[in-house]
Amino acid sequence: MSQRSEKLRRRVDTLEARMDAVELGKVWDAAEASVHNQAALDAATERNAERRRAREAERTAAKWRRVAYIALVAAIIVLVAAILVVYADAEDAEPINQRVVVTAQETAPEVTEGPEEDENELIVCALLDRANVIESCEVTWYTEDTCGKTPDDPAYGITRSGLPVVEHQTCAVDPNVIPLYSEVFVEYADGTIEQLWATDTGVRGNALDIYTPDYDYAIQCGRQHLTVWWMGPEN
């Protein structure tokens, strides 16, 4: 073979090798594009799944809010009915007691009525007479942020009963001491009495944790030992 033919053959081999390299590069580019497209598809699928989960969590929270409002209205109706029944019984019982005294002692002096007591105080006293009492209950205050849940958690602000927290109503109890859904009355140091609803847990023993949305107020109240009454849901 002549030198010219050998050079020509080498040039042909070089051109074929270059063409093979170009074809191989196209194959690699196609493979990389396929992988990139698959990754983009996976990312889009994950975003759609996250949006679906967020919508489902929002619908669930709205459902629980409706349930909480309905339960609150029902509890208020039941409480008002109980108060009216107790007050009606108290009014009916008073004349009977007076008639018995007059009949037993014909020469008894005329009974004069004293100052009329506050109607609300009478109702509260009647309810507390039927309630269980904890003389020195350890009372604290908590907020949503002190429950170990983040605001993006679907259970943020949701109590153990599944109902949302409500200011001046929600309190946490030990179910072994105070059953869930019990009516709870707390007497503060100034003599005022607040009515609460036991829908949350997280304390142990003779203790009560009252919900407040104000963290500074919870810290200011600290830990107090107060008199607490409660009536179970069966009452």
N, CA and C atoms as a LAMMPS dump frame, in Angstrom:
ITEM: TIMESTEP
0
ITEM: NUMBER OF ATOMS
705
ITEM: BOX BOUNDS ff ff ff
-5.0000000000000000e+02 5.0000000000000000e+02
-5.0000000000000000e+02 5.0000000000000000e+02
-5.0000000000000000e+02 5.0000000000000000e+02
ITEM: ATOMS id mol type element x y z
1 1 1 N 0.863 -1.186 0
2 1 2 C 0 0 0
3 1 3 C 0.897 1.234 0
4 2 1 N 0.516 2.246 -0.831
5 2 2 C 1.336 3.44 -0.932
6 2 3 C 1.087 4.356 0.245
7 3 1 N 1.993 5.263 0.451
8 3 2 C 1.842 6.232 1.557
9 3 3 C 0.612 7.077 1.356
10 4 1 N 0.284 7.416 0.128
11 4 2 C -0.906 8.242 -0.119
12 4 3 C -2.17 7.501 0.286
13 5 1 N -2.211 6.215 -0.067
14 5 2 C -3.393 5.419 0.306
15 5 3 C -3.491 5.284 1.829
16 6 1 N -2.345 5.095 2.492
17 6 2 C -2.35 4.978 3.951
18 6 3 C -2.853 6.258 4.589
19 7 1 N -2.454 7.423 4.105
20 7 2 C -2.91 8.71 4.644
21 7 3 C -4.411 8.873 4.434
22 8 1 N -4.873 8.466 3.248
23 8 2 C -6.299 8.588 2.944
24 8 3 C -7.126 7.71 3.882
25 9 1 N -6.61 6.496 4.121
26 9 2 C -7.342 5.601 5.025
27 9 3 C -7.408 6.166 6.438
28 10 1 N -6.29 6.761 6.925
29 10 2 C -6.28 7.344 8.259
30 10 3 C -7.262 8.518 8.37
31 11 1 N -7.355 9.312 7.283
32 11 2 C -8.287 10.438 7.29
33 11 3 C -9.729 9.943 7.35
34 12 1 N -9.993 8.881 6.626
35 12 2 C -11.353 8.302 6.652
36 12 3 C -11.669 7.785 8.058
37 13 1 N -10.703 7.093 8.668
38 13 2 C -10.928 6.577 10.029
39 13 3 C -11.178 7.721 11.009
40 14 1 N -10.426 8.806 10.863
41 14 2 C -10.593 9.953 11.763
42 14 3 C -11.973 10.557 11.61
43 15 1 N -12.443 10.707 10.353
44 15 2 C -13.777 11.267 10.119
45 15 3 C -14.863 10.369 10.702
46 16 1 N -14.709 9.066 10.569
47 16 2 C -15.707 8.147 11.124
48 16 3 C -15.744 8.231 12.652
49 17 1 N -14.529 8.345 13.243
50 17 2 C -14.475 8.449 14.702
51 17 3 C -15.17 9.722 15.181
52 18 1 N -14.974 10.831 14.44
53 18 2 C -15.621 12.085 14.82
54 18 3 C -17.146 11.973 14.692
55 19 1 N -17.598 11.328 13.618
56 19 2 C -19.045 11.16 13.432
57 19 3 C -19.639 10.309 14.56
58 20 1 N -18.897 9.27 14.945
59 20 2 C -19.379 8.438 16.064
60 20 3 C -19.465 9.249 17.345
61 21 1 N -18.485 10.124 17.587
62 21 2 C -18.489 10.942 18.797
63 21 3 C -19.677 11.901 18.803
64 22 1 N -19.961 12.486 17.609
65 22 2 C -21.107 13.395 17.508
66 22 3 C -22.405 12.657 17.806
67 23 1 N -22.585 11.46 17.231
68 23 2 C -23.796 10.679 17.476
69 23 3 C -23.921 10.302 18.951
70 24 1 N -22.775 9.917 19.561
71 24 2 C -22.801 9.582 20.988
72 24 3 C -23.176 10.791 21.827
73 25 1 N -22.685 11.984 21.463
74 25 2 C -23.032 13.207 22.193
75 25 3 C -24.519 13.494 22.104
76 26 1 N -25.099 13.249 20.923
77 26 2 C -26.54 13.467 20.779
78 26 3 C -27.33 12.517 21.68
79 27 1 N -26.854 11.282 21.75
80 27 2 C -27.535 10.308 22.607
81 27 3 C -27.473 10.752 24.065
82 28 1 N -26.303 11.202 24.53
83 28 2 C -26.163 11.66 25.916
84 28 3 C -27.045 12.881 26.187
85 29 1 N -27.09 13.834 25.215
86 29 2 C -27.936 15.019 25.383
87 29 3 C -29.402 14.631 25.514
88 30 1 N -29.815 13.663 24.71
89 30 2 C -31.208 13.213 24.786
90 30 3 C -31.5 12.561 26.125
91 31 1 N -30.525 11.787 26.61
92 31 2 C -30.727 11.123 27.907
93 31 3 C -30.811 12.149 29.034
94 32 1 N -29.913 13.148 28.997
95 32 2 C -29.944 14.182 30.028
96 32 3 C -31.253 14.973 29.981
97 33 1 N -31.747 15.281 28.78
98 33 2 C -33.017 16.001 28.654
99 33 3 C -34.164 15.187 29.225
100 34 1 N -34.117 13.868 28.979
101 34 2 C -35.178 13.001 29.507
102 34 3 C -35.168 13.004 31.034
103 35 1 N -33.966 12.918 31.61
104 35 2 C -33.853 12.944 33.077
105 35 3 C -34.35 14.277 33.626
106 36 1 N -33.977 15.393 32.963
107 36 2 C -34.408 16.714 33.418
108 36 3 C -35.929 16.843 33.361
109 37 1 N -36.518 16.364 32.24
110 37 2 C -37.975 16.428 32.1
111 37 3 C -38.667 15.603 33.173
112 38 1 N -38.11 14.422 33.49
113 38 2 C -38.71 13.575 34.524
114 38 3 C -38.641 14.257 35.89
115 39 1 N -37.493 14.914 36.177
116 39 2 C -37.353 15.618 37.458
117 39 3 C -38.355 16.76 37.555
118 40 1 N -38.533 17.507 36.449
119 40 2 C -39.511 18.594 36.449
120 40 3 C -40.921 18.064 36.665
121 41 1 N -41.224 16.91 36.018
122 41 2 C -42.552 16.304 36.203
123 41 3 C -42.758 15.874 37.647
124 42 1 N -41.719 15.267 38.248
125 42 2 C -41.826 14.847 39.659
126 42 3 C -42.042 16.057 40.569
127 43 1 N -41.316 17.157 40.294
128 43 2 C -41.467 18.357 41.129
129 43 3 C -42.874 18.934 41.01
130 44 1 N -43.402 18.962 39.788
131 44 2 C -44.76 19.468 39.596
132 44 3 C -45.781 18.592 40.299
133 45 1 N -45.585 17.275 40.23
134 45 2 C -46.497 16.356 40.913
135 45 3 C -46.47 16.583 42.417
136 46 1 N -45.268 16.788 42.991
137 46 2 C -45.138 17.023 44.435
138 46 3 C -45.811 18.335 44.83
139 47 1 N -45.658 19.376 43.987
140 47 2 C -46.315 20.651 44.292
141 47 3 C -47.83 20.514 44.285
142 48 1 N -48.346 19.769 43.317
143 48 2 C -49.799 19.551 43.269
144 48 3 C -50.278 18.788 44.495
145 49 1 N -49.481 17.79 44.935
146 49 2 C -49.853 17.02 46.126
147 49 3 C -49.849 17.91 47.363
148 50 1 N -48.849 18.795 47.47
149 50 2 C -48.801 19.707 48.615
150 50 3 C -49.998 20.646 48.622
151 51 1 N -50.386 21.156 47.43
152 51 2 C -51.566 22.022 47.365
153 51 3 C -52.825 21.275 47.763
154 52 1 N -52.94 20.011 47.332
155 52 2 C -54.104 19.222 47.72
156 52 3 C -54.149 19.023 49.231
157 53 1 N -52.976 18.706 49.82
158 53 2 C -52.939 18.525 51.28
159 53 3 C -53.301 19.805 52.009
160 54 1 N -52.833 20.951 51.497
161 54 2 C -53.162 22.225 52.14
162 54 3 C -54.66 22.508 52.062
163 55 1 N -55.27 22.227 50.894
164 55 2 C -56.718 22.438 50.771
165 55 3 C -57.49 21.514 51.703
166 56 1 N -57.048 20.255 51.802
167 56 2 C -57.723 19.314 52.693
168 56 3 C -57.606 19.759 54.149
169 57 1 N -56.411 20.251 54.555
170 57 2 C -56.234 20.734 55.929
171 57 3 C -57.124 21.936 56.194
172 58 1 N -57.255 22.839 55.204
173 58 2 C -58.109 24.009 55.386
174 58 3 C -59.571 23.6 55.521
175 59 1 N -60.005 22.631 54.69
176 59 2 C -61.39 22.162 54.804
177 59 3 C -61.635 21.489 56.155
178 60 1 N -60.64 20.714 56.627
179 60 2 C -60.79 20.052 57.933
180 60 3 C -60.889 21.073 59.057
181 61 1 N -60.045 22.1 59.021
182 61 2 C -60.087 23.14 60.057
183 61 3 C -61.425 23.869 60.041
184 62 1 N -61.936 24.169 58.838
185 62 2 C -63.235 24.842 58.744
186 62 3 C -64.342 23.962 59.308
187 63 1 N -64.251 22.658 59.037
188 63 2 C -65.258 21.726 59.575
189 63 3 C -65.245 21.735 61.1
190 64 1 N -64.014 21.683 61.687
191 64 2 C -63.927 21.664 63.155
192 64 3 C -64.404 22.981 63.752
193 65 1 N -64.174 24.091 63.045
194 65 2 C -64.674 25.37 63.556
195 65 3 C -66.2 25.383 63.602
196 66 1 N -66.822 24.832 62.539
197 66 2 C -68.288 24.767 62.543
198 66 3 C -68.792 23.883 63.679
199 67 1 N -68.109 22.738 63.867
200 67 2 C -68.509 21.838 64.955
201 67 3 C -68.371 22.539 66.308
202 68 1 N -67.281 23.309 66.475
203 68 2 C -67.052 24.007 67.749
204 68 3 C -68.148 25.032 68.011
205 69 1 N -68.523 25.794 66.978
206 69 2 C -69.558 26.793 67.168
207 69 3 C -70.895 26.138 67.531
208 70 1 N -71.215 25.041 66.845
209 70 2 C -72.469 24.347 67.134
210 70 3 C -72.455 23.81 68.567
211 71 1 N -71.31 23.204 68.963
212 71 2 C -71.205 22.671 70.321
213 71 3 C -71.307 23.781 71.363
214 72 1 N -70.706 24.934 71.072
215 72 2 C -70.766 26.055 72.01
216 72 3 C -72.196 26.552 72.179
217 73 1 N -72.907 26.692 71.063
218 73 2 C -74.304 27.146 71.143
219 73 3 C -75.15 26.14 71.922
220 74 1 N -74.928 24.841 71.642
221 74 2 C -75.687 23.813 72.359
222 74 3 C -75.389 23.847 73.852
223 75 1 N -74.102 24.035 74.21
224 75 2 C -73.735 24.09 75.634
225 75 3 C -74.375 25.292 76.316
226 76 1 N -74.41 26.431 75.629
227 76 2 C -75.024 27.625 76.222
228 76 3 C -76.517 27.406 76.44
229 77 1 N -77.178 26.785 75.445
230 77 2 C -78.616 26.521 75.583
231 77 3 C -78.887 25.604 76.767
232 78 1 N -78.081 24.526 76.88
233 78 2 C -78.259 23.589 77.988
234 78 3 C -78.026 24.273 79.327
235 79 1 N -76.97 25.109 79.401
236 79 2 C -76.659 25.799 80.657
237 79 3 C -77.769 26.759 81.052
238 80 1 N -78.276 27.523 80.074
239 80 2 C -79.355 28.468 80.374
240 80 3 C -80.596 27.724 80.852
241 81 1 N -80.903 26.583 80.18
242 81 2 C -82.059 25.795 80.61
243 81 3 C -81.884 25.281 82.035
244 82 1 N -80.668 24.821 82.375
245 82 2 C -80.408 24.327 83.728
246 82 3 C -80.542 25.441 84.757
247 83 1 N -80.043 26.624 84.412
248 83 2 C -80.134 27.759 85.336
249 83 3 C -81.597 28.141 85.582
250 84 1 N -82.385 28.15 84.516
251 84 2 C -83.801 28.498 84.671
252 84 3 C -84.535 27.478 85.539
253 85 1 N -84.2 26.182 85.342
254 85 2 C -84.836 25.142 86.149
255 85 3 C -84.467 25.299 87.62
256 86 1 N -83.168 25.529 87.903
257 86 2 C -82.722 25.697 89.289
258 86 3 C -83.367 26.916 89.927
259 87 1 N -83.424 28.007 89.194
260 87 2 C -84.015 29.222 89.743
261 87 3 C -85.51 29.054 89.996
262 88 1 N -86.204 28.359 89.067
263 88 2 C -87.634 28.114 89.25
264 88 3 C -87.878 27.242 90.481
265 89 1 N -87.018 26.222 90.686
266 89 2 C -87.14 25.367 91.868
267 89 3 C -86.926 26.166 93.144
268 90 1 N -85.948 27.094 93.112
269 90 2 C -85.679 27.911 94.291
270 90 3 C -86.866 28.817 94.619
271 91 1 N -87.512 29.391 93.596
272 91 2 C -88.676 30.248 93.833
273 91 3 C -89.859 29.464 94.382
274 92 1 N -90.037 28.222 93.845
275 92 2 C -91.156 27.398 94.304
276 92 3 C -90.949 26.915 95.738
277 93 1 N -89.698 26.668 96.123
278 93 2 C -89.425 26.105 97.439
279 93 3 C -89.55 27.134 98.554
280 94 1 N -89.278 28.416 98.279
281 94 2 C -89.259 29.425 99.341
282 94 3 C -90.613 29.634 100
283 95 1 N -91.751 29.773 99.276
284 95 2 C -93.041 29.944 99.949
285 95 3 C -93.436 28.746 100.79
286 96 1 N -93.078 27.523 100.344
287 96 2 C -93.406 26.321 101.104
288 96 3 C -92.734 26.361 102.468
289 97 1 N -91.452 26.719 102.51
290 97 2 C -90.737 26.782 103.785
291 97 3 C -91.357 27.821 104.714
292 98 1 N -91.764 28.954 104.142
293 98 2 C -92.365 29.985 104.973
294 98 3 C -93.702 29.521 105.562
295 99 1 N -94.527 28.831 104.757
296 99 2 C -95.827 28.364 105.245
297 99 3 C -95.664 27.331 106.35
298 100 1 N -94.647 26.457 106.248
299 100 2 C -94.41 25.454 107.287
300 100 3 C -94.055 26.122 108.602
301 101 1 N -93.242 27.157 108.587
302 101 2 C -92.846 27.843 109.816
303 101 3 C -94.046 28.503 110.482
304 102 1 N -94.868 29.147 109.707
305 102 2 C -96.026 29.844 110.276
306 102 3 C -97.022 28.861 110.854
307 103 1 N -97.222 27.713 110.211
308 103 2 C -98.167 26.716 110.707
309 103 3 C -97.682 26.079 111.993
310 104 1 N -96.402 25.829 112.123
311 104 2 C -95.861 25.166 113.306
312 104 3 C -95.852 26.095 114.503
313 105 1 N -95.706 27.381 114.313
314 105 2 C -95.638 28.327 115.429
315 105 3 C -96.661 29.43 115.176
316 106 1 N -97.832 29.299 115.79
317 106 2 C -98.908 30.257 115.556
318 106 3 C -98.572 31.631 116.133
319 107 1 N -97.76 31.64 117.193
320 107 2 C -97.428 32.911 117.833
321 107 3 C -96.094 33.47 117.355
322 108 1 N -95.564 32.899 116.263
323 108 2 C -94.264 33.365 115.776
324 108 3 C -94.377 34.8 115.3
325 109 1 N -93.317 35.592 115.485
326 109 2 C -93.372 36.985 115.03
327 109 3 C -93.418 37.06 113.514
328 110 1 N -93.93 38.124 113.023
329 110 2 C -94.054 38.312 111.588
330 110 3 C -92.671 38.327 110.945
331 111 1 N -92.571 37.557 109.876
332 111 2 C -91.295 37.455 109.164
333 111 3 C -91.194 38.595 108.176
334 112 1 N -90.127 39.339 108.265
335 112 2 C -89.899 40.435 107.323
336 112 3 C -88.796 40.039 106.36
337 113 1 N -88.978 40.352 105.099
338 113 2 C -88 40.008 104.076
339 113 3 C -86.802 40.95 104.169
340 114 1 N -85.609 40.351 104.042
341 114 2 C -84.393 41.147 104.044
342 114 3 C -84.107 41.701 102.663
343 115 1 N -82.953 42.324 102.483
344 115 2 C -82.596 42.87 101.169
345 115 3 C -82.534 41.75 100.124
346 116 1 N -83.018 42.061 98.944
347 116 2 C -83.024 41.065 97.87
348 116 3 C -81.6 40.784 97.407
349 117 1 N -81.227 39.488 97.383
350 117 2 C -79.88 39.119 96.953
351 117 3 C -79.77 39.193 95.441
352 118 1 N -78.544 39.348 94.978
353 118 2 C -78.294 39.431 93.55
354 118 3 C -78.696 38.13 92.862
355 119 1 N -79.481 38.253 91.803
356 119 2 C -80.026 37.061 91.138
357 119 3 C -78.923 36.169 90.578
358 120 1 N -77.926 36.763 89.967
359 120 2 C -76.831 35.961 89.405
360 120 3 C -76.078 35.199 90.487
361 121 1 N -75.888 35.842 91.641
362 121 2 C -75.179 35.177 92.735
363 121 3 C -75.962 33.966 93.227
364 122 1 N -77.298 34.088 93.284
365 122 2 C -78.128 32.957 93.692
366 122 3 C -77.997 31.792 92.717
367 123 1 N -77.981 32.118 91.419
368 123 2 C -77.877 31.067 90.402
369 123 3 C -76.542 30.355 90.495
370 124 1 N -75.462 31.135 90.643
371 124 2 C -74.133 30.54 90.752
372 124 3 C -74.047 29.652 91.992
373 125 1 N -74.582 30.13 93.106
374 125 2 C -74.536 29.335 94.337
375 125 3 C -75.299 28.025 94.166
376 126 1 N -76.443 28.079 93.482
377 126 2 C -77.222 26.866 93.256
378 126 3 C -76.454 25.869 92.406
379 127 1 N -75.744 26.368 91.395
380 127 2 C -74.944 25.474 90.553
381 127 3 C -73.774 24.885 91.338
382 128 1 N -73.096 25.718 92.132
383 128 2 C -71.927 25.25 92.858
384 128 3 C -72.306 24.23 93.927
385 129 1 N -73.533 24.321 94.447
386 129 2 C -73.972 23.333 95.435
387 129 3 C -74.047 21.932 94.832
388 130 1 N -74.262 21.859 93.527
389 130 2 C -74.363 20.559 92.852
390 130 3 C -73.028 20.09 92.285
391 131 1 N -71.989 20.925 92.382
392 131 2 C -70.722 20.625 91.728
393 131 3 C -69.737 19.955 92.684
394 132 1 N -68.703 19.339 92.082
395 132 2 C -67.566 18.809 92.838
396 132 3 C -66.566 19.95 93.059
397 133 1 N -65.859 19.926 94.18
398 133 2 C -64.977 21.036 94.506
399 133 3 C -63.55 20.539 94.713
400 134 1 N -62.581 21.343 94.26
401 134 2 C -61.149 21.133 94.532
402 134 3 C -60.68 22.397 95.242
403 135 1 N -60.386 22.282 96.518
404 135 2 C -60.117 23.459 97.34
405 135 3 C -58.853 24.204 96.917
406 136 1 N -57.777 23.491 96.683
407 136 2 C -56.504 24.135 96.33
408 136 3 C -56.011 23.555 95.011
409 137 1 N -56.606 24.018 93.93
410 137 2 C -56.261 23.518 92.592
411 137 3 C -55.141 24.385 92.008
412 138 1 N -54.143 23.748 91.429
413 138 2 C -53.032 24.487 90.818
414 138 3 C -53.477 24.991 89.443
415 139 1 N -53.57 26.31 89.282
416 139 2 C -54.089 26.921 88.065
417 139 3 C -52.96 27.646 87.335
418 140 1 N -52.834 27.353 86.045
419 140 2 C -51.853 28.021 85.184
420 140 3 C -52.565 28.47 83.911
421 141 1 N -51.825 29.167 83.029
422 141 2 C -52.388 29.664 81.768
423 141 3 C -51.458 29.267 80.625
424 142 1 N -52.037 28.996 79.44
425 142 2 C -51.238 28.599 78.277
426 142 3 C -51.773 29.25 76.999
427 143 1 N -50.919 29.279 75.963
428 143 2 C -51.3 29.798 74.649
429 143 3 C -51.066 28.732 73.593
430 144 1 N -51.443 29.03 72.328
431 144 2 C -51.192 28.074 71.247
432 144 3 C -49.694 27.798 71.09
433 145 1 N -48.872 28.852 71.298
434 145 2 C -47.433 28.712 71.053
435 145 3 C -46.727 27.883 72.118
436 146 1 N -47.374 27.645 73.265
437 146 2 C -46.729 26.862 74.32
438 146 3 C -47.158 25.399 74.29
439 147 1 N -47.822 24.991 73.203
440 147 2 C -48.317 23.607 73.11
441 147 3 C -47.407 22.712 72.272
442 148 1 N -46.265 23.238 71.819
443 148 2 C -45.328 22.42 71.061
444 148 3 C -45.731 22.219 69.609
445 149 1 N -46.633 23.068 69.067
446 149 2 C -47.047 22.955 67.667
447 149 3 C -46.702 24.248 66.939
448 150 1 N -46.351 24.129 65.661
449 150 2 C -46.025 25.297 64.855
450 150 3 C -47.277 25.789 64.148
451 151 1 N -47.318 27.086 63.762
452 151 2 C -48.524 27.616 63.117
453 151 3 C -48.911 26.896 61.833
454 152 1 N -47.941 26.254 61.132
455 152 2 C -48.286 25.543 59.902
456 152 3 C -48.786 24.123 60.168
457 153 1 N -48.835 23.733 61.44
458 153 2 C -49.363 22.414 61.796
459 153 3 C -50.891 22.451 61.718
460 154 1 N -51.536 21.491 61.01
461 154 2 C -53.014 21.494 60.941
462 154 3 C -53.672 21.419 62.313
463 155 1 N -52.963 20.862 63.317
464 155 2 C -53.527 20.737 64.664
465 155 3 C -53.217 21.951 65.539
466 156 1 N -52.63 23.009 64.978
467 156 2 C -52.293 24.21 65.749
468 156 3 C -53.582 24.87 66.247
469 157 1 N -53.679 25.069 67.57
470 157 2 C -54.869 25.693 68.139
471 157 3 C -56.045 24.753 68.307
472 158 1 N -55.835 23.44 68.1
473 158 2 C -56.901 22.449 68.255
474 158 3 C -56.686 21.694 69.573
475 159 1 N -57.738 21.559 70.369
476 159 2 C -57.633 20.922 71.673
477 159 3 C -57.723 19.411 71.547
478 160 1 N -57.556 18.716 72.688
479 160 2 C -57.619 17.247 72.707
480 160 3 C -58.98 16.74 72.245
481 161 1 N -60.042 17.506 72.465
482 161 2 C -61.381 17.095 72.054
483 161 3 C -61.615 17.29 70.563
484 162 1 N -60.675 17.95 69.868
485 162 2 C -60.855 18.25 68.457
486 162 3 C -61.457 19.613 68.196
487 163 1 N -61.816 20.338 69.259
488 163 2 C -62.393 21.67 69.118
489 163 3 C -61.29 22.733 69.203
490 164 1 N -61.467 23.88 68.544
491 164 2 C -60.455 24.931 68.632
492 164 3 C -60.492 25.62 69.991
493 165 1 N -59.363 26.236 70.366
494 165 2 C -59.294 26.969 71.627
495 165 3 C -60.131 28.239 71.524
496 166 1 N -60.776 28.615 72.65
497 166 2 C -61.61 29.821 72.713
498 166 3 C -61.26 30.563 74.005
499 167 1 N -60.989 31.846 73.884
500 167 2 C -60.637 32.65 75.058
501 167 3 C -61.809 32.721 76.03
502 168 1 N -61.508 32.672 77.327
503 168 2 C -62.501 32.704 78.405
504 168 3 C -63.444 31.496 78.364
505 169 1 N -63.001 30.427 77.711
506 169 2 C -63.84 29.223 77.698
507 169 3 C -63.011 27.948 77.807
508 170 1 N -61.929 27.826 77.022
509 170 2 C -61.17 26.584 76.966
510 170 3 C -60.26 26.431 78.181
511 171 1 N -60.238 25.228 78.753
512 171 2 C -59.27 24.904 79.795
513 171 3 C -58.857 23.447 79.648
514 172 1 N -57.631 23.146 80.104
515 172 2 C -57.084 21.791 80.039
516 172 3 C -57.13 21.165 81.427
517 173 1 N -57.472 19.865 81.473
518 173 2 C -57.624 19.164 82.746
519 173 3 C -56.972 17.793 82.648
520 174 1 N -56.892 17.128 83.795
521 174 2 C -56.523 15.721 83.84
522 174 3 C -57.833 14.929 83.802
523 175 1 N -58.099 14.168 82.715
524 175 2 C -59.382 13.461 82.61
525 175 3 C -59.634 12.476 83.747
526 176 1 N -58.565 12.047 84.43
527 176 2 C -58.753 11.153 85.569
528 176 3 C -59.3 11.896 86.791
529 177 1 N -59.21 13.227 86.782
530 177 2 C -59.706 14.037 87.887
531 177 3 C -60.99 14.764 87.473
532 178 1 N -60.918 15.478 86.346
533 178 2 C -62.08 16.203 85.815
534 178 3 C -62.367 15.65 84.422
535 179 1 N -63.513 15.044 84.187
536 179 2 C -63.803 14.466 82.865
537 179 3 C -63.847 15.54 81.777
538 180 1 N -63.507 15.121 80.554
539 180 2 C -63.619 16.028 79.42
540 180 3 C -65.068 16.499 79.267
541 181 1 N -65.222 17.701 78.748
542 181 2 C -66.522 18.34 78.504
543 181 3 C -67.239 18.728 79.8
544 182 1 N -66.529 18.734 80.926
545 182 2 C -67.129 19.18 82.175
546 182 3 C -67.231 20.706 82.191
547 183 1 N -68.242 21.207 82.914
548 183 2 C -68.343 22.64 83.188
549 183 3 C -67.445 22.935 84.395
550 184 1 N -66.557 23.919 84.256
551 184 2 C -65.573 24.234 85.299
552 184 3 C -65.772 25.683 85.748
553 185 1 N -65.755 25.886 87.07
554 185 2 C -65.886 27.226 87.649
555 185 3 C -64.635 27.504 88.483
556 186 1 N -64.008 28.66 88.241
557 186 2 C -62.787 29.048 88.946
558 186 3 C -63.061 30.318 89.744
559 187 1 N -62.754 30.292 91.048
560 187 2 C -62.889 31.486 91.891
561 187 3 C -61.523 32.139 92.045
562 188 1 N -61.384 33.367 91.538
563 188 2 C -60.118 34.08 91.582
564 188 3 C -59.934 34.778 92.937
565 189 1 N -58.759 35.338 93.119
566 189 2 C -58.417 35.939 94.409
567 189 3 C -59.326 37.111 94.756
568 190 1 N -59.875 37.807 93.74
569 190 2 C -60.742 38.948 94.022
570 190 3 C -62.194 38.541 94.255
571 191 1 N -62.474 37.234 94.262
572 191 2 C -63.823 36.755 94.536
573 191 3 C -64.675 36.51 93.302
574 192 1 N -64.212 36.945 92.131
575 192 2 C -64.98 36.707 90.917
576 192 3 C -64.87 35.236 90.503
577 193 1 N -65.913 34.754 89.818
578 193 2 C -65.97 33.36 89.376
579 193 3 C -66.111 33.34 87.86
580 194 1 N -65.242 32.566 87.197
581 194 2 C -65.289 32.426 85.745
582 194 3 C -65.696 30.997 85.389
583 195 1 N -66.576 30.889 84.395
584 195 2 C -67.023 29.574 83.94
585 195 3 C -66.234 29.175 82.698
586 196 1 N -65.734 27.921 82.677
587 196 2 C -64.927 27.412 81.574
588 196 3 C -65.478 26.067 81.126
589 197 1 N -64.876 25.529 80.053
590 197 2 C -65.289 24.239 79.5
591 197 3 C -64.047 23.381 79.312
592 198 1 N -64.031 22.185 79.909
593 198 2 C -62.857 21.296 79.862
594 198 3 C -62.851 20.534 78.543
595 199 1 N -62.144 21.081 77.545
596 199 2 C -62.043 20.424 76.232
597 199 3 C -60.613 20.037 75.871
598 200 1 N -59.657 20.301 76.767
599 200 2 C -58.255 20.008 76.462
600 200 3 C -57.634 19.234 77.629
601 201 1 N -56.483 18.592 77.363
602 201 2 C -55.764 17.851 78.389
603 201 3 C -54.302 18.315 78.39
604 202 1 N -53.492 17.66 79.221
605 202 2 C -52.079 18.011 79.25
606 202 3 C -51.561 18.321 80.64
607 203 1 N -52.441 18.26 81.657
608 203 2 C -52.003 18.47 83.034
609 203 3 C -52.245 17.194 83.824
610 204 1 N -51.686 17.128 85.024
611 204 2 C -51.809 15.929 85.849
612 204 3 C -52.296 16.315 87.252
613 205 1 N -53.217 15.518 87.77
614 205 2 C -53.675 15.711 89.141
615 205 3 C -54.647 16.875 89.271
616 206 1 N -54.673 17.455 90.473
617 206 2 C -55.57 18.573 90.76
618 206 3 C -54.986 19.855 90.159
619 207 1 N -55.084 19.966 88.855
620 207 2 C -54.494 21.105 88.144
621 207 3 C -55.434 21.541 87.029
622 208 1 N -55.289 22.804 86.652
623 208 2 C -56.12 23.395 85.606
624 208 3 C -55.248 24.345 84.796
625 209 1 N -55.31 24.222 83.467
626 209 2 C -54.534 25.085 82.576
627 209 3 C -55.536 25.847 81.704
628 210 1 N -55.578 27.166 81.859
629 210 2 C -56.585 27.992 81.184
630 210 3 C -55.974 28.614 79.932
631 211 1 N -56.718 28.555 78.817
632 211 2 C -56.215 29.123 77.563
633 211 3 C -56.362 30.642 77.54
634 212 1 N -55.323 31.315 77.038
635 212 2 C -55.374 32.746 76.752
636 212 3 C -54.539 33.001 75.496
637 213 1 N -54.966 33.895 74.611
638 213 2 C -54.159 34.187 73.422
639 213 3 C -52.985 35.119 73.711
640 214 1 N -52.915 35.67 74.923
641 214 2 C -51.89 36.662 75.29
642 214 3 C -50.789 35.98 76.109
643 215 1 N -49.618 35.795 75.491
644 215 2 C -48.507 35.126 76.177
645 215 3 C -48.052 35.924 77.401
646 216 1 N -47.969 37.266 77.28
647 216 2 C -47.533 38.089 78.421
648 216 3 C -48.505 37.95 79.589
649 217 1 N -49.805 37.873 79.284
650 217 2 C -50.797 37.704 80.351
651 217 3 C -50.629 36.353 81.04
652 218 1 N -50.325 35.306 80.236
653 218 2 C -50.117 33.981 80.823
654 218 3 C -48.923 33.987 81.774
655 219 1 N -47.846 34.669 81.379
656 219 2 C -46.658 34.746 82.236
657 219 3 C -46.971 35.566 83.487
658 220 1 N -47.725 36.649 83.326
659 220 2 C -48.066 37.508 84.461
660 220 3 C -48.911 36.756 85.498
661 221 1 N -49.858 35.942 85.036
662 221 2 C -50.711 35.192 85.966
663 221 3 C -49.915 34.135 86.719
664 222 1 N -48.935 33.558 86.061
665 222 2 C -48.058 32.592 86.725
666 222 3 C -48.776 31.333 87.157
667 223 1 N -48.52 30.917 88.379
668 223 2 C -49.082 29.681 88.942
669 223 3 C -49.81 30.037 90.242
670 224 1 N -51.086 29.742 90.305
671 224 2 C -51.896 30.107 91.463
672 224 3 C -52.626 28.878 92.003
673 225 1 N -52.967 28.91 93.281
674 225 2 C -53.748 27.85 93.914
675 225 3 C -55.111 28.436 94.283
676 226 1 N -56.146 27.986 93.548
677 226 2 C -57.475 28.558 93.659
678 226 3 C -58.511 27.462 93.897
679 227 1 N -59.697 27.892 94.295
680 227 2 C -60.81 26.952 94.462
681 227 3 C -61.49 26.74 93.117
682 228 1 N -61.695 25.463 92.77
683 228 2 C -62.279 25.106 91.471
684 228 3 C -63.448 24.16 91.701
685 229 1 N -64.561 24.416 91.021
686 229 2 C -65.688 23.498 91.025
687 229 3 C -65.855 22.923 89.62
688 230 1 N -66.401 21.723 89.523
689 230 2 C -66.678 21.148 88.21
690 230 3 C -67.9 20.242 88.259
691 231 1 N -68.616 20.226 87.149
692 231 2 C -69.764 19.337 86.97
693 231 3 C -69.549 18.544 85.688
694 232 1 N -69.579 17.22 85.795
695 232 2 C -69.346 16.372 84.634
696 232 3 C -70.453 16.488 83.609
697 233 1 N -70.179 16.064 82.354
698 233 2 C -71.188 16.179 81.302
699 233 3 C -72.467 15.409 81.602
700 234 1 N -72.375 14.353 82.438
701 234 2 C -73.58 13.585 82.771
702 234 3 C -74.525 14.357 83.67
703 235 1 N -74.012 15.444 84.33
704 235 2 C -74.868 16.274 85.194
705 235 3 C -75.658 17.287 84.39
